[in-house]
Amino acid sequence: MATVLVDPTVLDDLELDLMSADFRVWNVHTTTVFPDPQQAAMQIRRALIDWSAGRWELASAWTVVCGPRNRVLAGHVRYNRGLGGVPRLGVPRESTG
């Protein structure tokens, strides 16, 4: 999992592509793991852009999501593997026994 900036014009395509591989993405600005998810999304976006030393300034209005890194839409996705920012999400597991 990674915290990723995604160009909103390709977000739906990215989600569908990942769903076909049984992956999901979560929009940070709508998740319930933060008291103020919109503020968290803004802070994570700013941290990623600051980390890039301005190289990702074009992503200043992009959507912050959590999910697997995807190289298919490389021109529309930015991520820093070393930056997390989102607490682990509890995922219900099926009982095996």
Biopython code that builds the backbone (N, CA, C, O; Angstrom):
import numpy as np
from Bio.PDB.StructureBuilder import StructureBuilder

atoms = [
    (1, "MET", "N", (0.842, -1.179, 0.000)),
    (1, "MET", "CA", (0.000, 0.000, 0.000)),
    (1, "MET", "C", (0.887, 1.242, 0.000)),
    (1, "MET", "O", (1.990, 1.250, 0.547)),
    (2, "ALA", "N", (0.372, 2.274, -0.625)),
    (2, "ALA", "CA", (1.088, 3.536, -0.680)),
    (2, "ALA", "C", (0.091, 4.673, -0.622)),
    (2, "ALA", "O", (-1.076, 4.508, -0.974)),
    (3, "THR", "N", (0.555, 5.823, -0.178)),
    (3, "THR", "CA", (-0.234, 7.037, -0.269)),
    (3, "THR", "C", (0.138, 7.674, -1.598)),
    (3, "THR", "O", (1.305, 7.981, -1.842)),
    (4, "VAL", "N", (-0.857, 7.871, -2.456)),
    (4, "VAL", "CA", (-0.612, 8.192, -3.853)),
    (4, "VAL", "C", (-1.416, 9.416, -4.265)),
    (4, "VAL", "O", (-2.568, 9.573, -3.858)),
    (5, "LEU", "N", (-0.811, 10.281, -5.071)),
    (5, "LEU", "CA", (-1.544, 11.377, -5.707)),
    (5, "LEU", "C", (-1.974, 10.892, -7.082)),
    (5, "LEU", "O", (-1.158, 10.395, -7.858)),
    (6, "VAL", "N", (-3.270, 11.041, -7.380)),
    (6, "VAL", "CA", (-3.811, 10.562, -8.656)),
    (6, "VAL", "C", (-4.529, 11.704, -9.359)),
    (6, "VAL", "O", (-5.327, 12.420, -8.754)),
    (7, "ASP", "N", (-4.239, 11.862, -10.626)),
    (7, "ASP", "CA", (-4.949, 12.826, -11.456)),
    (7, "ASP", "C", (-6.427, 12.434, -11.456)),
    (7, "ASP", "O", (-6.761, 11.319, -11.857)),
    (8, "PRO", "N", (-7.322, 13.326, -11.015)),
    (8, "PRO", "CA", (-8.735, 12.960, -10.915)),
    (8, "PRO", "C", (-9.368, 12.566, -12.246)),
    (8, "PRO", "O", (-10.403, 11.899, -12.257)),
    (9, "THR", "N", (-8.771, 12.962, -13.364)),
    (9, "THR", "CA", (-9.339, 12.589, -14.663)),
    (9, "THR", "C", (-9.150, 11.111, -14.978)),
    (9, "THR", "O", (-9.823, 10.582, -15.862)),
    (10, "VAL", "N", (-8.247, 10.436, -14.270)),
    (10, "VAL", "CA", (-8.018, 9.008, -14.504)),
    (10, "VAL", "C", (-8.356, 8.155, -13.290)),
    (10, "VAL", "O", (-8.160, 6.940, -13.318)),
    (11, "LEU", "N", (-8.861, 8.772, -12.219)),
    (11, "LEU", "CA", (-9.116, 8.030, -10.982)),
    (11, "LEU", "C", (-10.104, 6.888, -11.199)),
    (11, "LEU", "O", (-9.868, 5.783, -10.711)),
    (12, "ASP", "N", (-11.197, 7.120, -11.912)),
    (12, "ASP", "CA", (-12.171, 6.048, -12.154)),
    (12, "ASP", "C", (-11.538, 4.890, -12.919)),
    (12, "ASP", "O", (-11.757, 3.727, -12.579)),
    (13, "ASP", "N", (-10.751, 5.205, -13.953)),
    (13, "ASP", "CA", (-10.077, 4.157, -14.725)),
    (13, "ASP", "C", (-9.086, 3.386, -13.858)),
    (13, "ASP", "O", (-8.983, 2.163, -13.959)),
    (14, "LEU", "N", (-8.361, 4.107, -13.009)),
    (14, "LEU", "CA", (-7.405, 3.463, -12.115)),
    (14, "LEU", "C", (-8.130, 2.515, -11.168)),
    (14, "LEU", "O", (-7.697, 1.379, -10.974)),
    (15, "GLU", "N", (-9.230, 2.973, -10.579)),
    (15, "GLU", "CA", (-9.983, 2.127, -9.653)),
    (15, "GLU", "C", (-10.488, 0.862, -10.345)),
    (15, "GLU", "O", (-10.392, -0.229, -9.784)),
    (16, "LEU", "N", (-11.027, 1.000, -11.563)),
    (16, "LEU", "CA", (-11.519, -0.166, -12.299)),
    (16, "LEU", "C", (-10.379, -1.120, -12.647)),
    (16, "LEU", "O", (-10.527, -2.337, -12.537)),
    (17, "ASP", "N", (-9.248, -0.567, -13.063)),
    (17, "ASP", "CA", (-8.096, -1.394, -13.397)),
    (17, "ASP", "C", (-7.631, -2.182, -12.181)),
    (17, "ASP", "O", (-7.340, -3.373, -12.286)),
    (18, "LEU", "N", (-7.561, -1.526, -11.035)),
    (18, "LEU", "CA", (-7.103, -2.201, -9.820)),
    (18, "LEU", "C", (-8.124, -3.210, -9.310)),
    (18, "LEU", "O", (-7.753, -4.263, -8.792)),
    (19, "MET", "N", (-9.423, -2.889, -9.455)),
    (19, "MET", "CA", (-10.459, -3.836, -9.023)),
    (19, "MET", "C", (-10.362, -5.144, -9.803)),
    (19, "MET", "O", (-10.620, -6.217, -9.256)),
    (20, "SER", "N", (-9.992, -5.057, -11.079)),
    (20, "SER", "CA", (-9.867, -6.275, -11.877)),
    (20, "SER", "C", (-8.740, -7.164, -11.359)),
    (20, "SER", "O", (-8.729, -8.367, -11.619)),
    (21, "ALA", "N", (-7.797, -6.581, -10.632)),
    (21, "ALA", "CA", (-6.706, -7.336, -10.014)),
    (21, "ALA", "C", (-6.968, -7.577, -8.527)),
    (21, "ALA", "O", (-6.075, -7.985, -7.785)),
    (22, "ASP", "N", (-8.213, -7.318, -8.104)),
    (22, "ASP", "CA", (-8.653, -7.520, -6.715)),
    (22, "ASP", "C", (-7.954, -6.591, -5.721)),
    (22, "ASP", "O", (-7.669, -6.978, -4.588)),
    (23, "PHE", "N", (-7.681, -5.350, -6.166)),
    (23, "PHE", "CA", (-7.140, -4.308, -5.301)),
    (23, "PHE", "C", (-8.171, -3.195, -5.172)),
    (23, "PHE", "O", (-9.027, -3.030, -6.041)),
    (24, "ARG", "N", (-8.087, -2.446, -4.102)),
    (24, "ARG", "CA", (-8.960, -1.297, -3.908)),
    (24, "ARG", "C", (-8.128, -0.081, -3.574)),
    (24, "ARG", "O", (-6.995, -0.196, -3.108)),
    (25, "VAL", "N", (-8.700, 1.086, -3.816)),
    (25, "VAL", "CA", (-8.101, 2.334, -3.361)),
    (25, "VAL", "C", (-9.104, 3.038, -2.467)),
    (25, "VAL", "O", (-10.315, 2.876, -2.621)),
    (26, "TRP", "N", (-8.588, 3.820, -1.532)),
    (26, "TRP", "CA", (-9.426, 4.594, -0.628)),
    (26, "TRP", "C", (-9.076, 6.057, -0.783)),
    (26, "TRP", "O", (-7.912, 6.439, -0.663)),
    (27, "ASN", "N", (-10.080, 6.878, -1.051)),
    (27, "ASN", "CA", (-9.866, 8.322, -1.103)),
    (27, "ASN", "C", (-9.646, 8.818, 0.315)),
    (27, "ASN", "O", (-10.503, 8.627, 1.178)),
    (28, "VAL", "N", (-8.526, 9.443, 0.561)),
    (28, "VAL", "CA", (-8.209, 9.930, 1.905)),
    (28, "VAL", "C", (-9.247, 10.943, 2.368)),
    (28, "VAL", "O", (-9.626, 10.945, 3.539)),
    (29, "HIS", "N", (-9.714, 11.809, 1.464)),
    (29, "HIS", "CA", (-10.635, 12.869, 1.887)),
    (29, "HIS", "C", (-12.013, 12.364, 2.293)),
    (29, "HIS", "O", (-12.821, 13.147, 2.792)),
    (30, "THR", "N", (-12.311, 11.072, 2.095)),
    (30, "THR", "CA", (-13.606, 10.530, 2.516)),
    (30, "THR", "C", (-13.488, 9.385, 3.508)),
    (30, "THR", "O", (-14.505, 8.855, 3.955)),
    (31, "THR", "N", (-12.271, 8.992, 3.863)),
    (31, "THR", "CA", (-12.100, 7.867, 4.780)),
    (31, "THR", "C", (-12.486, 8.264, 6.200)),
    (31, "THR", "O", (-12.518, 9.449, 6.532)),
    (32, "THR", "N", (-12.772, 7.294, 7.016)),
    (32, "THR", "CA", (-13.191, 7.574, 8.394)),
    (32, "THR", "C", (-12.069, 7.391, 9.414)),
    (32, "THR", "O", (-12.328, 7.457, 10.615)),
    (33, "VAL", "N", (-10.839, 7.164, 8.976)),
    (33, "VAL", "CA", (-9.745, 6.946, 9.923)),
    (33, "VAL", "C", (-9.154, 8.248, 10.457)),
    (33, "VAL", "O", (-8.333, 8.217, 11.374)),
    (34, "PHE", "N", (-9.555, 9.384, 9.904)),
    (34, "PHE", "CA", (-9.089, 10.682, 10.366)),
    (34, "PHE", "C", (-10.257, 11.471, 10.940)),
    (34, "PHE", "O", (-11.377, 11.365, 10.440)),
    (35, "PRO", "N", (-10.014, 12.267, 11.990)),
    (35, "PRO", "CA", (-11.073, 13.140, 12.509)),
    (35, "PRO", "C", (-11.520, 14.157, 11.457)),
    (35, "PRO", "O", (-12.704, 14.484, 11.376)),
    (36, "ASP", "N", (-10.574, 14.661, 10.648)),
    (36, "ASP", "CA", (-10.878, 15.621, 9.584)),
    (36, "ASP", "C", (-10.187, 15.131, 8.303)),
    (36, "ASP", "O", (-9.074, 15.557, 7.996)),
    (37, "PRO", "N", (-10.848, 14.235, 7.559)),
    (37, "PRO", "CA", (-10.187, 13.621, 6.398)),
    (37, "PRO", "C", (-9.813, 14.613, 5.305)),
    (37, "PRO", "O", (-8.800, 14.416, 4.633)),
    (38, "GLN", "N", (-10.585, 15.663, 5.104)),
    (38, "GLN", "CA", (-10.234, 16.634, 4.063)),
    (38, "GLN", "C", (-8.957, 17.380, 4.427)),
    (38, "GLN", "O", (-8.121, 17.645, 3.564)),
    (39, "GLN", "N", (-8.806, 17.716, 5.705)),
    (39, "GLN", "CA", (-7.580, 18.369, 6.174)),
    (39, "GLN", "C", (-6.391, 17.417, 6.036)),
    (39, "GLN", "O", (-5.306, 17.829, 5.626)),
    (40, "ALA", "N", (-6.598, 16.148, 6.377)),
    (40, "ALA", "CA", (-5.526, 15.157, 6.249)),
    (40, "ALA", "C", (-5.093, 15.019, 4.792)),
    (40, "ALA", "O", (-3.897, 14.962, 4.505)),
    (41, "ALA", "N", (-6.050, 14.965, 3.873)),
    (41, "ALA", "CA", (-5.723, 14.853, 2.452)),
    (41, "ALA", "C", (-4.904, 16.055, 1.996)),
    (41, "ALA", "O", (-3.932, 15.910, 1.255)),
    (42, "MET", "N", (-5.305, 17.244, 2.444)),
    (42, "MET", "CA", (-4.565, 18.453, 2.072)),
    (42, "MET", "C", (-3.130, 18.403, 2.611)),
    (42, "MET", "O", (-2.188, 18.763, 1.905)),
    (43, "GLN", "N", (-2.966, 17.960, 3.860)),
    (43, "GLN", "CA", (-1.633, 17.895, 4.461)),
    (43, "GLN", "C", (-0.750, 16.844, 3.781)),
    (43, "GLN", "O", (0.439, 17.073, 3.560)),
    (44, "ILE", "N", (-1.335, 15.700, 3.456)),
    (44, "ILE", "CA", (-0.561, 14.651, 2.779)),
    (44, "ILE", "C", (-0.161, 15.117, 1.381)),
    (44, "ILE", "O", (0.978, 14.919, 0.960)),
    (45, "ARG", "N", (-1.095, 15.736, 0.666)),
    (45, "ARG", "CA", (-0.798, 16.258, -0.675)),
    (45, "ARG", "C", (0.348, 17.264, -0.599)),
    (45, "ARG", "O", (1.293, 17.190, -1.385)),
    (46, "ARG", "N", (0.267, 18.199, 0.338)),
    (46, "ARG", "CA", (1.308, 19.226, 0.487)),
    (46, "ARG", "C", (2.641, 18.577, 0.855)),
    (46, "ARG", "O", (3.681, 18.986, 0.338)),
    (47, "ALA", "N", (2.635, 17.572, 1.741)),
    (47, "ALA", "CA", (3.878, 16.902, 2.129)),
    (47, "ALA", "C", (4.531, 16.213, 0.929)),
    (47, "ALA", "O", (5.750, 16.268, 0.768)),
    (48, "LEU", "N", (3.723, 15.564, 0.089)),
    (48, "LEU", "CA", (4.268, 14.913, -1.100)),
    (48, "LEU", "C", (4.855, 15.924, -2.079)),
    (48, "LEU", "O", (5.932, 15.710, -2.635)),
    (49, "ILE", "N", (4.143, 17.018, -2.282)),
    (49, "ILE", "CA", (4.636, 18.041, -3.215)),
    (49, "ILE", "C", (5.887, 18.716, -2.661)),
    (49, "ILE", "O", (6.833, 18.979, -3.404)),
    (50, "ASP", "N", (5.894, 18.997, -1.353)),
    (50, "ASP", "CA", (7.088, 19.584, -0.740)),
    (50, "ASP", "C", (8.272, 18.631, -0.852)),
    (50, "ASP", "O", (9.386, 19.051, -1.164)),
    (51, "TRP", "N", (8.024, 17.322, -0.592)),
    (51, "TRP", "CA", (9.097, 16.333, -0.682)),
    (51, "TRP", "C", (9.701, 16.321, -2.080)),
    (51, "TRP", "O", (10.909, 16.141, -2.235)),
    (52, "SER", "N", (8.863, 16.514, -3.101)),
    (52, "SER", "CA", (9.339, 16.444, -4.488)),
    (52, "SER", "C", (10.109, 17.691, -4.914)),
    (52, "SER", "O", (10.579, 17.775, -6.049)),
    (53, "ALA", "N", (10.239, 18.651, -4.017)),
    (53, "ALA", "CA", (10.944, 19.907, -4.317)),
    (53, "ALA", "C", (10.345, 20.599, -5.537)),
    (53, "ALA", "O", (11.065, 21.157, -6.365)),
    (54, "GLY", "N", (9.019, 20.554, -5.634)),
    (54, "GLY", "CA", (8.320, 21.258, -6.703)),
    (54, "GLY", "C", (8.128, 20.486, -7.994)),
    (54, "GLY", "O", (7.413, 20.947, -8.883)),
    (55, "ARG", "N", (8.755, 19.312, -8.117)),
    (55, "ARG", "CA", (8.612, 18.534, -9.365)),
    (55, "ARG", "C", (7.175, 18.085, -9.591)),
    (55, "ARG", "O", (6.765, 17.863, -10.731)),
    (56, "TRP", "N", (6.411, 17.951, -8.515)),
    (56, "TRP", "CA", (5.037, 17.460, -8.627)),
    (56, "TRP", "C", (4.011, 18.574, -8.461)),
    (56, "TRP", "O", (2.850, 18.296, -8.161)),
    (57, "GLU", "N", (4.405, 19.809, -8.646)),
    (57, "GLU", "CA", (3.485, 20.932, -8.454)),
    (57, "GLU", "C", (2.216, 20.770, -9.295)),
    (57, "GLU", "O", (1.150, 21.236, -8.892)),
    (58, "LEU", "N", (2.316, 20.116, -10.456)),
    (58, "LEU", "CA", (1.140, 19.880, -11.285)),
    (58, "LEU", "C", (0.094, 19.041, -10.557)),
    (58, "LEU", "O", (-1.072, 19.039, -10.953)),
    (59, "ALA", "N", (0.483, 18.331, -9.505)),
    (59, "ALA", "CA", (-0.428, 17.467, -8.759)),
    (59, "ALA", "C", (-1.077, 18.177, -7.576)),
    (59, "ALA", "O", (-1.661, 17.523, -6.713)),
    (60, "SER", "N", (-0.985, 19.487, -7.522)),
    (60, "SER", "CA", (-1.500, 20.219, -6.359)),
    (60, "SER", "C", (-3.013, 20.109, -6.188)),
    (60, "SER", "O", (-3.521, 20.376, -5.099)),
    (61, "ALA", "N", (-3.740, 19.727, -7.224)),
    (61, "ALA", "CA", (-5.197, 19.550, -7.115)),
    (61, "ALA", "C", (-5.597, 18.089, -7.298)),
    (61, "ALA", "O", (-6.783, 17.786, -7.425)),
    (62, "TRP", "N", (-4.625, 17.186, -7.314)),
    (62, "TRP", "CA", (-4.925, 15.777, -7.523)),
    (62, "TRP", "C", (-5.510, 15.147, -6.263)),
    (62, "TRP", "O", (-5.413, 15.712, -5.173)),
    (63, "THR", "N", (-6.107, 13.992, -6.419)),
    (63, "THR", "CA", (-6.766, 13.267, -5.331)),
    (63, "THR", "C", (-5.740, 12.411, -4.589)),
    (63, "THR", "O", (-4.912, 11.742, -5.206)),
    (64, "VAL", "N", (-5.807, 12.441, -3.262)),
    (64, "VAL", "CA", (-4.929, 11.615, -2.435)),
    (64, "VAL", "C", (-5.664, 10.319, -2.126)),
    (64, "VAL", "O", (-6.756, 10.336, -1.558)),
    (65, "VAL", "N", (-5.059, 9.193, -2.502)),
    (65, "VAL", "CA", (-5.666, 7.895, -2.237)),
    (65, "VAL", "C", (-4.640, 6.981, -1.587)),
    (65, "VAL", "O", (-3.435, 7.219, -1.665)),
    (66, "CYS", "N", (-5.135, 5.937, -0.950)),
    (66, "CYS", "CA", (-4.290, 4.866, -0.431)),
    (66, "CYS", "C", (-4.585, 3.645, -1.268)),
    (66, "CYS", "O", (-5.744, 3.309, -1.512)),
    (67, "GLY", "N", (-3.556, 2.999, -1.698)),
    (67, "GLY", "CA", (-3.728, 1.806, -2.513)),
    (67, "GLY", "C", (-2.402, 1.366, -3.068)),
    (67, "GLY", "O", (-1.364, 1.938, -2.736)),
    (68, "PRO", "N", (-2.423, 0.356, -3.910)),
    (68, "PRO", "CA", (-1.170, -0.110, -4.489)),
    (68, "PRO", "C", (-0.626, 0.895, -5.488)),
    (68, "PRO", "O", (-1.389, 1.617, -6.131)),
    (69, "ARG", "N", (0.691, 0.940, -5.617)),
    (69, "ARG", "CA", (1.296, 1.798, -6.634)),
    (69, "ARG", "C", (0.982, 1.201, -7.991)),
    (69, "ARG", "O", (0.987, -0.019, -8.154)),
    (70, "ASN", "N", (0.712, 2.044, -8.952)),
    (70, "ASN", "CA", (0.338, 1.562, -10.274)),
    (70, "ASN", "C", (1.173, 2.271, -11.319)),
    (70, "ASN", "O", (1.113, 3.494, -11.438)),
    (71, "ARG", "N", (1.944, 1.522, -12.070)),
    (71, "ARG", "CA", (2.800, 2.122, -13.095)),
    (71, "ARG", "C", (2.085, 2.275, -14.438)),
    (71, "ARG", "O", (2.612, 2.925, -15.341)),
    (72, "VAL", "N", (0.905, 1.692, -14.584)),
    (72, "VAL", "CA", (0.178, 1.769, -15.858)),
    (72, "VAL", "C", (-0.152, 3.216, -16.198)),
    (72, "VAL", "O", (-0.033, 3.629, -17.351)),
    (73, "LEU", "N", (-0.557, 3.971, -15.213)),
    (73, "LEU", "CA", (-0.926, 5.369, -15.417)),
    (73, "LEU", "C", (0.171, 6.278, -14.874)),
    (73, "LEU", "O", (-0.117, 7.279, -14.217)),
    (74, "ALA", "N", (1.410, 5.939, -15.144)),
    (74, "ALA", "CA", (2.560, 6.611, -14.547)),
    (74, "ALA", "C", (2.533, 8.126, -14.719)),
    (74, "ALA", "O", (2.971, 8.842, -13.818)),
    (75, "GLY", "N", (2.041, 8.633, -15.827)),
    (75, "GLY", "CA", (1.998, 10.073, -16.021)),
    (75, "GLY", "C", (0.931, 10.758, -15.194)),
    (75, "GLY", "O", (0.906, 11.985, -15.094)),
    (76, "HIS", "N", (0.044, 9.965, -14.599)),
    (76, "HIS", "CA", (-1.081, 10.509, -13.847)),
    (76, "HIS", "C", (-1.051, 10.126, -12.370)),
    (76, "HIS", "O", (-2.012, 10.376, -11.643)),
    (77, "VAL", "N", (0.046, 9.521, -11.929)),
    (77, "VAL", "CA", (0.162, 9.057, -10.545)),
    (77, "VAL", "C", (1.522, 9.466, -10.001)),
    (77, "VAL", "O", (2.540, 9.330, -10.680)),
    (78, "ARG", "N", (1.529, 9.971, -8.765)),
    (78, "ARG", "CA", (2.781, 10.319, -8.091)),
    (78, "ARG", "C", (2.753, 9.708, -6.690)),
    (78, "ARG", "O", (1.724, 9.748, -6.015)),
    (79, "TYR", "N", (3.874, 9.145, -6.257)),
    (79, "TYR", "CA", (3.955, 8.611, -4.908)),
    (79, "TYR", "C", (5.387, 8.635, -4.424)),
    (79, "TYR", "O", (6.330, 8.636, -5.216)),
    (80, "ASN", "N", (5.535, 8.653, -3.115)),
    (80, "ASN", "CA", (6.831, 8.545, -2.460)),
    (80, "ASN", "C", (6.732, 7.339, -1.552)),
    (80, "ASN", "O", (5.985, 7.354, -0.574)),
    (81, "ARG", "N", (7.472, 6.307, -1.864)),
    (81, "ARG", "CA", (7.377, 5.065, -1.113)),
    (81, "ARG", "C", (7.658, 5.257, 0.374)),
    (81, "ARG", "O", (7.143, 4.495, 1.192)),
    (82, "GLY", "N", (8.449, 6.242, 0.742)),
    (82, "GLY", "CA", (8.807, 6.438, 2.136)),
    (82, "GLY", "C", (7.803, 7.238, 2.949)),
    (82, "GLY", "O", (7.971, 7.372, 4.161)),
    (83, "LEU", "N", (6.765, 7.773, 2.319)),
    (83, "LEU", "CA", (5.793, 8.597, 3.031)),
    (83, "LEU", "C", (4.512, 7.815, 3.209)),
    (83, "LEU", "O", (3.878, 7.433, 2.225)),
    (84, "GLY", "N", (4.123, 7.572, 4.436)),
    (84, "GLY", "CA", (2.879, 6.855, 4.705)),
    (84, "GLY", "C", (1.736, 7.819, 4.853)),
    (84, "GLY", "O", (1.074, 8.157, 3.872)),
    (85, "GLY", "N", (1.493, 8.273, 6.075)),
    (85, "GLY", "CA", (0.495, 9.300, 6.290)),
    (85, "GLY", "C", (-0.868, 8.812, 6.693)),
    (85, "GLY", "O", (-1.633, 9.573, 7.285)),
    (86, "VAL", "N", (-1.209, 7.576, 6.399)),
    (86, "VAL", "CA", (-2.538, 7.072, 6.717)),
    (86, "VAL", "C", (-2.406, 5.886, 7.651)),
    (86, "VAL", "O", (-1.645, 4.958, 7.374)),
    (87, "PRO", "N", (-3.144, 5.906, 8.766)),
    (87, "PRO", "CA", (-3.085, 4.764, 9.681)),
    (87, "PRO", "C", (-3.567, 3.491, 8.995)),
    (87, "PRO", "O", (-4.322, 3.549, 8.025)),
    (88, "ARG", "N", (-3.134, 2.356, 9.497)),
    (88, "ARG", "CA", (-3.590, 1.078, 8.948)),
    (88, "ARG", "C", (-5.110, 0.996, 9.038)),
    (88, "ARG", "O", (-5.712, 1.384, 10.039)),
    (89, "LEU", "N", (-5.710, 0.487, 7.977)),
    (89, "LEU", "CA", (-7.154, 0.307, 7.947)),
    (89, "LEU", "C", (-7.479, -1.091, 8.428)),
    (89, "LEU", "O", (-6.847, -2.057, 8.004)),
    (90, "GLY", "N", (-8.459, -1.209, 9.311)),
    (90, "GLY", "CA", (-8.897, -2.522, 9.755)),
    (90, "GLY", "C", (-9.746, -3.169, 8.665)),
    (90, "GLY", "O", (-10.755, -2.606, 8.239)),
    (91, "VAL", "N", (-9.343, -4.329, 8.226)),
    (91, "VAL", "CA", (-10.071, -5.025, 7.177)),
    (91, "VAL", "C", (-10.633, -6.314, 7.762)),
    (91, "VAL", "O", (-9.875, -7.145, 8.262)),
    (92, "PRO", "N", (-11.952, -6.492, 7.708)),
    (92, "PRO", "CA", (-12.529, -7.729, 8.238)),
    (92, "PRO", "C", (-12.005, -8.940, 7.480)),
    (92, "PRO", "O", (-11.879, -8.903, 6.256)),
    (93, "ARG", "N", (-11.711, -9.974, 8.178)),
    (93, "ARG", "CA", (-11.218, -11.216, 7.563)),
    (93, "ARG", "C", (-12.257, -12.317, 7.790)),
    (93, "ARG", "O", (-12.922, -12.366, 8.824)),
    (94, "GLU", "N", (-12.374, -13.195, 6.794)),
    (94, "GLU", "CA", (-13.291, -14.325, 6.932)),
    (94, "GLU", "C", (-12.662, -15.373, 7.824)),
    (94, "GLU", "O", (-11.447, -15.569, 7.817)),
    (95, "SER", "N", (-13.487, -16.031, 8.576)),
    (95, "SER", "CA", (-13.018, -17.108, 9.431)),
    (95, "SER", "C", (-12.673, -18.319, 8.563)),
    (95, "SER", "O", (-13.435, -18.680, 7.665)),
    (96, "THR", "N", (-11.526, -18.944, 8.830)),
    (96, "THR", "CA", (-11.116, -20.103, 8.047)),
    (96, "THR", "C", (-11.520, -21.413, 8.722)),
    (96, "THR", "O", (-11.332, -22.490, 8.156)),
    (97, "GLY", "N", (-12.057, -21.322, 9.896)),
    (97, "GLY", "CA", (-12.338, -22.566, 10.607)),
    (97, "GLY", "C", (-13.710, -22.655, 10.984)),
    (97, "GLY", "O", (-14.120, -23.642, 11.594)),
]
sb = StructureBuilder()
sb.init_structure("model")
sb.init_model(0)
sb.init_chain("A")
sb.init_seg("    ")
for serial, (resi, resn, name, xyz) in enumerate(atoms, 1):
    if name == "N":
        sb.init_residue(resn, " ", resi, " ")
    sb.init_atom(name, np.array(xyz, "f"), 0.0, 1.0, " ", f" {name:<3s}", serial, name[0])
structure = sb.get_structure()
